[in-house]
Amino acid sequence: MTEGPETDHDIWLAAFRRACDRIGAAAASMPPAERRAPTGDGAGGDVTVMIDRVAEDIVIDELRALGLPFTLVSEEVGTVAIAGGGPPVVVVDPIDGSVNAKRGLPVFCTSIALAEGPAMGDVVLGLVRDHGCGEEWTATRGGGARLGGRPFTAEGGAGSDGHLELLLVEGAFPARLAGIVEMLDGRVGRIRALGSLALSLCHTAAGRGDAMVCLGPGRTVDVAAAQLVAREAGLHVGLPDAAALPGVPLDLETRFHVTAAHDATTLDLLGRVAAR
């Protein structure tokens, strides 16, 4: 068995998929009351609920079974050296969209990324599995993005006048939304708040949203896989600007605003919106 993230993508991707299959089945068998039962505080600072814990345990089980050394960065357990540690680095958000998942809203996913080094620019493989509808988004660095196994490229975006018909917004607390009304007046037709950073990035890449912005602080685990999917599809992604993205460390401490658009001008606008 070969080692190293550049040579064994298929091995890692198969493990990611097995984990997601098991998580989807586990989630389907758990009623909301069971999903939201608290199990303690996670390393990322949030309260860990049962659906988070079950999903993370499944991912770790599948990754350990590979018998390969790597460093795990995951929302609940934090940073852990597996079989001696790595690189490579595997970045996991077992359930992105936990609030939706624990309430029974079918808009949540598992996000898993493989990196050959310690920073966002080192991510070479990403998978996002939507457990609500079963869609799977994957990307390899330099190899393009796929939706359901089929290659796709970014569509949609701002009109010729810069108008966005549909903007996806994460971190959509009322006070934050109130603070951006004037900046978006006349520029945006409608706003959608899905409740999952990873899915908002992927949907924007596919043209289901014209752009996206996170008004609150995002984390590595939220976007490590989805940012690769979006960029390989041709989307501009910023943390909060494109120049900052490659150097963002793959850890649980760093916080940043996430922006994505089909053109640099819109990305710059959303960077100012995020920093309002």
MARBAKOL-872026 format. One record per residue (C-alpha): residue number from 1; x, y, z; residue in three letters. Coordinates in steps of 0.5 Angstrom, whole numbers. Layout:
REM MARBAKOL-872026
+-----+-------+-------+-------+------+
| seq |    px |    py |    pz | type |
+-----+-------+-------+-------+------+
| NUM |     X |     Y |     Z |  ALA |
...
+-----+-------+-------+-------+------+
REM end
This chain:
REM MARBAKOL-872026
+-----+-------+-------+-------+------+
| seq |    px |    py |    pz | type |
+-----+-------+-------+-------+------+
|   1 |     0 |     0 |     0 |  MET |
|   2 |     3 |     7 |    -2 |  THR |
|   3 |     3 |    13 |     3 |  GLU |
|   4 |     2 |    20 |     2 |  GLY |
|   5 |    -4 |    24 |     0 |  PRO |
|   6 |    -1 |    25 |    -7 |  GLU |
|   7 |    -1 |    18 |    -9 |  THR |
|   8 |    -7 |    15 |    -5 |  ASP |
|   9 |   -13 |    19 |    -6 |  HIS |
|  10 |   -17 |    13 |    -8 |  ASP |
|  11 |   -16 |    10 |    -1 |  ILE |
|  12 |   -17 |    16 |     3 |  TRP |
|  13 |   -24 |    17 |    -1 |  LEU |
|  14 |   -26 |    10 |     0 |  ALA |
|  15 |   -25 |    11 |     7 |  ALA |
|  16 |   -29 |    18 |     7 |  PHE |
|  17 |   -35 |    15 |     3 |  ARG |
|  18 |   -35 |     9 |     8 |  ARG |
|  19 |   -36 |    14 |    14 |  ALA |
|  20 |   -41 |    18 |    10 |  CYS |
|  21 |   -45 |    12 |     9 |  ASP |
|  22 |   -45 |    10 |    16 |  ARG |
|  23 |   -47 |    17 |    19 |  ILE |
|  24 |   -52 |    18 |    14 |  GLY |
|  25 |   -55 |    11 |    16 |  ALA |
|  26 |   -54 |    13 |    24 |  ALA |
|  27 |   -57 |    20 |    23 |  ALA |
|  28 |   -64 |    17 |    19 |  ALA |
|  29 |   -65 |    12 |    25 |  SER |
|  30 |   -64 |    17 |    31 |  MET |
|  31 |   -70 |    22 |    32 |  PRO |
|  32 |   -69 |    29 |    34 |  PRO |
|  33 |   -69 |    28 |    41 |  ALA |
|  34 |   -64 |    23 |    41 |  GLU |
|  35 |   -60 |    27 |    36 |  ARG |
|  36 |   -59 |    33 |    40 |  ARG |
|  37 |   -58 |    30 |    47 |  ALA |
|  38 |   -52 |    34 |    50 |  PRO |
|  39 |   -45 |    29 |    51 |  THR |
|  40 |   -40 |    35 |    53 |  GLY |
|  41 |   -36 |    40 |    50 |  ASP |
|  42 |   -32 |    39 |    44 |  GLY |
|  43 |   -25 |    42 |    43 |  ALA |
|  44 |   -28 |    47 |    38 |  GLY |
|  45 |   -32 |    50 |    44 |  GLY |
|  46 |   -39 |    48 |    42 |  ASP |
|  47 |   -43 |    44 |    46 |  VAL |
|  48 |   -43 |    37 |    43 |  THR |
|  49 |   -49 |    33 |    42 |  VAL |
|  50 |   -50 |    26 |    40 |  MET |
|  51 |   -51 |    26 |    33 |  ILE |
|  52 |   -44 |    30 |    33 |  ASP |
|  53 |   -41 |    25 |    37 |  ARG |
|  54 |   -44 |    19 |    33 |  VAL |
|  55 |   -41 |    22 |    27 |  ALA |
|  56 |   -34 |    23 |    29 |  GLU |
|  57 |   -33 |    16 |    32 |  ASP |
|  58 |   -35 |    13 |    26 |  ILE |
|  59 |   -30 |    18 |    22 |  VAL |
|  60 |   -25 |    16 |    26 |  ILE |
|  61 |   -26 |     9 |    26 |  ASP |
|  62 |   -26 |     8 |    19 |  GLU |
|  63 |   -20 |    13 |    18 |  LEU |
|  64 |   -16 |     8 |    24 |  ARG |
|  65 |   -18 |     2 |    20 |  ALA |
|  66 |   -13 |     5 |    14 |  LEU |
|  67 |    -7 |     3 |    18 |  GLY |
|  68 |    -4 |    10 |    16 |  LEU |
|  69 |    -1 |    15 |    20 |  PRO |
|  70 |    -4 |    22 |    20 |  PHE |
|  71 |    -6 |    28 |    24 |  THR |
|  72 |   -13 |    29 |    25 |  LEU |
|  73 |   -16 |    35 |    26 |  VAL |
|  74 |   -24 |    35 |    28 |  SER |
|  75 |   -29 |    39 |    31 |  GLU |
|  76 |   -30 |    35 |    37 |  GLU |
|  77 |   -24 |    31 |    39 |  VAL |
|  78 |   -19 |    37 |    37 |  GLY |
|  79 |   -12 |    35 |    34 |  THR |
|  80 |   -10 |    28 |    35 |  VAL |
|  81 |    -4 |    24 |    32 |  ALA |
|  82 |    -6 |    17 |    29 |  ILE |
|  83 |    -1 |    12 |    28 |  ALA |
|  84 |     5 |    16 |    30 |  GLY |
|  85 |     2 |    23 |    26 |  GLY |
|  86 |     3 |    26 |    20 |  GLY |
|  87 |     3 |    30 |    15 |  PRO |
|  88 |    -2 |    28 |    12 |  PRO |
|  89 |    -7 |    32 |    16 |  VAL |
|  90 |   -15 |    30 |    15 |  VAL |
|  91 |   -19 |    35 |    17 |  VAL |
|  92 |   -26 |    33 |    19 |  VAL |
|  93 |   -33 |    37 |    21 |  ASP |
|  94 |   -37 |    30 |    23 |  PRO |
|  95 |   -44 |    34 |    22 |  ILE |
|  96 |   -44 |    41 |    19 |  ASP |
|  97 |   -50 |    44 |    20 |  GLY |
|  98 |   -51 |    41 |    27 |  SER |
|  99 |   -57 |    46 |    29 |  VAL |
| 100 |   -61 |    43 |    23 |  ASN |
| 101 |   -59 |    36 |    24 |  ALA |
| 102 |   -61 |    36 |    32 |  LYS |
| 103 |   -68 |    39 |    30 |  ARG |
| 104 |   -69 |    35 |    24 |  GLY |
| 105 |   -68 |    40 |    19 |  LEU |
| 106 |   -65 |    36 |    13 |  PRO |
| 107 |   -60 |    41 |    11 |  VAL |
| 108 |   -53 |    38 |    14 |  PHE |
| 109 |   -47 |    35 |    12 |  CYS |
| 110 |   -41 |    31 |    13 |  THR |
| 111 |   -34 |    35 |    11 |  SER |
| 112 |   -28 |    31 |    10 |  ILE |
| 113 |   -21 |    34 |     7 |  ALA |
| 114 |   -14 |    31 |     6 |  LEU |
| 115 |    -8 |    36 |     6 |  ALA |
| 116 |    -1 |    35 |     5 |  GLU |
| 117 |     1 |    40 |    10 |  GLY |
| 118 |    -1 |    45 |    16 |  PRO |
| 119 |    -5 |    50 |    12 |  ALA |
| 120 |   -11 |    51 |     8 |  MET |
| 121 |    -7 |    51 |     1 |  GLY |
| 122 |    -4 |    44 |     3 |  ASP |
| 123 |   -11 |    41 |     2 |  VAL |
| 124 |   -11 |    36 |    -4 |  VAL |
| 125 |   -18 |    32 |    -3 |  LEU |
| 126 |   -24 |    34 |    -1 |  GLY |
| 127 |   -31 |    31 |     0 |  LEU |
| 128 |   -38 |    34 |     3 |  VAL |
| 129 |   -44 |    29 |     3 |  ARG |
| 130 |   -51 |    32 |     4 |  ASP |
| 131 |   -54 |    28 |     9 |  HIS |
| 132 |   -61 |    31 |     7 |  GLY |
| 133 |   -61 |    29 |     0 |  CYS |
| 134 |   -55 |    25 |    -1 |  GLY |
| 135 |   -51 |    29 |    -6 |  GLU |
| 136 |   -44 |    28 |    -6 |  GLU |
| 137 |   -39 |    34 |    -7 |  TRP |
| 138 |   -32 |    32 |    -9 |  THR |
| 139 |   -25 |    35 |   -11 |  ALA |
| 140 |   -18 |    34 |   -12 |  THR |
| 141 |   -13 |    39 |   -13 |  ARG |
| 142 |   -12 |    41 |   -20 |  GLY |
| 143 |   -17 |    35 |   -22 |  GLY |
| 144 |   -23 |    39 |   -22 |  GLY |
| 145 |   -30 |    38 |   -18 |  ALA |
| 146 |   -35 |    33 |   -18 |  ARG |
| 147 |   -42 |    33 |   -16 |  LEU |
| 148 |   -45 |    26 |   -16 |  GLY |
| 149 |   -39 |    23 |   -19 |  GLY |
| 150 |   -40 |    28 |   -25 |  ARG |
| 151 |   -35 |    34 |   -27 |  PRO |
| 152 |   -38 |    41 |   -26 |  PHE |
| 153 |   -36 |    48 |   -27 |  THR |
| 154 |   -38 |    54 |   -23 |  ALA |
| 155 |   -44 |    57 |   -26 |  GLU |
| 156 |   -49 |    63 |   -25 |  GLY |
| 157 |   -46 |    70 |   -21 |  GLY |
| 158 |   -48 |    77 |   -21 |  ALA |
| 159 |   -51 |    80 |   -27 |  GLY |
| 160 |   -48 |    85 |   -32 |  SER |
| 161 |   -50 |    90 |   -27 |  ASP |
| 162 |   -47 |    87 |   -21 |  GLY |
| 163 |   -54 |    85 |   -18 |  HIS |
| 164 |   -54 |    78 |   -15 |  LEU |
| 165 |   -61 |    75 |   -15 |  GLU |
| 166 |   -60 |    70 |    -9 |  LEU |
| 167 |   -54 |    71 |    -4 |  LEU |
| 168 |   -53 |    65 |     1 |  LEU |
| 169 |   -51 |    68 |     8 |  VAL |
| 170 |   -49 |    64 |    14 |  GLU |
| 171 |   -48 |    66 |    21 |  GLY |
| 172 |   -55 |    70 |    20 |  ALA |
| 173 |   -56 |    72 |    27 |  PHE |
| 174 |   -61 |    78 |    27 |  PRO |
| 175 |   -57 |    84 |    29 |  ALA |
| 176 |   -51 |    82 |    24 |  ARG |
| 177 |   -57 |    82 |    18 |  LEU |
| 178 |   -59 |    89 |    20 |  ALA |
| 179 |   -52 |    91 |    20 |  GLY |
| 180 |   -51 |    89 |    12 |  ILE |
| 181 |   -58 |    92 |    10 |  VAL |
| 182 |   -55 |    98 |     7 |  GLU |
| 183 |   -49 |    95 |     4 |  MET |
| 184 |   -53 |    90 |     0 |  LEU |
| 185 |   -59 |    95 |    -2 |  ASP |
| 186 |   -60 |    95 |    -9 |  GLY |
| 187 |   -55 |    89 |   -10 |  ARG |
| 188 |   -58 |    83 |    -8 |  VAL |
| 189 |   -65 |    80 |    -9 |  GLY |
| 190 |   -66 |    75 |    -4 |  ARG |
| 191 |   -62 |    72 |     2 |  ILE |
| 192 |   -62 |    65 |     4 |  ARG |
| 193 |   -59 |    62 |    10 |  ALA |
| 194 |   -58 |    55 |    10 |  LEU |
| 195 |   -54 |    54 |    16 |  GLY |
| 196 |   -48 |    50 |    13 |  SER |
| 197 |   -42 |    53 |    11 |  LEU |
| 198 |   -40 |    47 |     7 |  ALA |
| 199 |   -46 |    47 |     3 |  LEU |
| 200 |   -47 |    54 |     2 |  SER |
| 201 |   -40 |    54 |    -1 |  LEU |
| 202 |   -42 |    48 |    -5 |  CYS |
| 203 |   -49 |    50 |    -8 |  HIS |
| 204 |   -46 |    57 |   -10 |  THR |
| 205 |   -40 |    53 |   -14 |  ALA |
| 206 |   -46 |    50 |   -17 |  ALA |
| 207 |   -50 |    56 |   -19 |  GLY |
| 208 |   -55 |    55 |   -14 |  ARG |
| 209 |   -53 |    61 |   -10 |  GLY |
| 210 |   -50 |    67 |   -14 |  ASP |
| 211 |   -45 |    68 |    -8 |  ALA |
| 212 |   -44 |    67 |    -1 |  MET |
| 213 |   -42 |    70 |     5 |  VAL |
| 214 |   -41 |    68 |    13 |  CYS |
| 215 |   -43 |    74 |    17 |  LEU |
| 216 |   -40 |    70 |    23 |  GLY |
| 217 |   -33 |    67 |    25 |  PRO |
| 218 |   -32 |    61 |    21 |  GLY |
| 219 |   -27 |    55 |    22 |  ARG |
| 220 |   -22 |    50 |    19 |  THR |
| 221 |   -27 |    44 |    20 |  VAL |
| 222 |   -33 |    48 |    17 |  ASP |
| 223 |   -29 |    49 |    10 |  VAL |
| 224 |   -23 |    45 |     9 |  ALA |
| 225 |   -27 |    41 |     4 |  ALA |
| 226 |   -32 |    45 |     1 |  ALA |
| 227 |   -27 |    51 |    -1 |  GLN |
| 228 |   -23 |    46 |    -5 |  LEU |
| 229 |   -29 |    44 |    -8 |  VAL |
| 230 |   -31 |    51 |   -10 |  ALA |
| 231 |   -24 |    53 |   -12 |  ARG |
| 232 |   -24 |    47 |   -17 |  GLU |
| 233 |   -30 |    49 |   -20 |  ALA |
| 234 |   -28 |    56 |   -21 |  GLY |
| 235 |   -31 |    60 |   -16 |  LEU |
| 236 |   -27 |    65 |   -12 |  HIS |
| 237 |   -26 |    64 |    -5 |  VAL |
| 238 |   -24 |    68 |     1 |  GLY |
| 239 |   -22 |    68 |     8 |  LEU |
| 240 |   -24 |    73 |     7 |  PRO |
| 241 |   -20 |    75 |     1 |  ASP |
| 242 |   -17 |    70 |    -4 |  ALA |
| 243 |   -10 |    72 |    -2 |  ALA |
| 244 |   -11 |    70 |     5 |  ALA |
| 245 |   -14 |    63 |     4 |  LEU |
| 246 |    -7 |    59 |     3 |  PRO |
| 247 |    -4 |    61 |     9 |  GLY |
| 248 |   -10 |    59 |    14 |  VAL |
| 249 |    -7 |    54 |    19 |  PRO |
| 250 |   -11 |    48 |    19 |  LEU |
| 251 |   -13 |    48 |    27 |  ASP |
| 252 |   -19 |    49 |    31 |  LEU |
| 253 |   -17 |    56 |    34 |  GLU |
| 254 |   -16 |    60 |    28 |  THR |
| 255 |   -23 |    64 |    26 |  ARG |
| 256 |   -24 |    68 |    19 |  PHE |
| 257 |   -30 |    70 |    15 |  HIS |
| 258 |   -32 |    66 |     9 |  VAL |
| 259 |   -34 |    69 |     2 |  THR |
| 260 |   -35 |    66 |    -5 |  ALA |
| 261 |   -37 |    69 |   -11 |  ALA |
| 262 |   -36 |    68 |   -19 |  HIS |
| 263 |   -32 |    74 |   -20 |  ASP |
| 264 |   -27 |    78 |   -16 |  ALA |
| 265 |   -31 |    85 |   -16 |  THR |
| 266 |   -37 |    81 |   -12 |  THR |
| 267 |   -32 |    78 |    -7 |  LEU |
| 268 |   -29 |    84 |    -5 |  ASP |
| 269 |   -36 |    87 |    -4 |  LEU |
| 270 |   -37 |    81 |     0 |  LEU |
| 271 |   -31 |    82 |     4 |  GLY |
| 272 |   -33 |    89 |     6 |  ARG |
| 273 |   -40 |    86 |     8 |  VAL |
| 274 |   -37 |    81 |    13 |  ALA |
| 275 |   -32 |    86 |    16 |  ALA |
| 276 |   -37 |    91 |    17 |  ARG |
+-----+-------+-------+-------+------+
REM end
